[in-house]
């Protein structure tokens, strides 16, 4: 994804996360702020269930 610098990481990744189906195995970024904003986004959108998925026996 290529964007101008006037879009936050959270905004840019929101589009990507919305398009994903299934479990998210890992989220990483270029720094602390990126990780914090992505986690907030995952929790806010109730996608944490895909990120912190606990497999049923």
C-alpha positions as CSV (number, residue, x, y, z in Angstrom):
1,X,0.0,0.0,0.0
2,X,1.3,3.4,-0.9
3,X,-0.1,6.5,0.7
4,X,0.8,10.2,1.2
5,X,2.1,11.0,4.7
6,X,-1.2,12.7,5.6
7,X,-2.8,9.3,6.5
8,X,-2.1,7.7,9.9
9,X,-1.0,4.1,10.1
10,X,-4.4,3.3,11.8
11,X,-6.3,4.7,8.9
12,X,-4.2,2.9,6.3
13,X,-4.4,-0.4,8.1
14,X,-8.1,-0.1,8.7
15,X,-8.8,-0.7,5.1
16,X,-6.5,-3.7,5.0
17,X,-8.0,-5.2,8.2
18,X,-11.5,-4.7,6.9
19,X,-10.6,-6.8,3.8
20,X,-9.1,-9.7,5.7
21,X,-11.1,-12.8,6.5
22,X,-10.0,-15.4,9.1
23,X,-7.5,-15.3,11.9
24,X,-4.7,-12.7,12.1
25,X,-1.6,-14.5,13.2
26,X,0.7,-11.5,13.8
27,X,0.6,-7.7,13.7
28,X,3.8,-5.6,13.5
29,X,4.8,-2.1,12.5
30,X,7.7,0.2,12.4
31,X,7.4,1.5,15.9
32,X,5.6,1.6,19.3
33,X,3.0,4.0,18.1
34,X,2.0,1.8,15.2
35,X,1.5,-1.2,17.4
36,X,-0.5,0.7,19.9
37,X,-2.8,2.3,17.3
38,X,-3.3,-1.1,15.6
39,X,-4.2,-2.8,18.8
40,X,-6.7,0.0,19.6
41,X,-8.2,-0.5,16.2
42,X,-8.5,-4.3,16.6
43,X,-10.2,-3.9,20.0
44,X,-12.4,-1.1,18.9
45,X,-13.7,-3.0,15.9
46,X,-14.1,-6.2,17.8
47,X,-11.5,-7.9,15.7
48,X,-9.5,-8.8,18.7
49,X,-11.3,-12.2,18.6
50,X,-9.3,-12.9,15.3
51,X,-6.1,-11.5,16.8
52,X,-6.3,-13.2,20.2
53,X,-8.2,-16.3,19.0
54,X,-8.3,-19.2,21.4
55,X,-8.7,-22.5,19.6
56,X,-11.4,-24.7,20.9
57,X,-10.3,-28.3,21.8
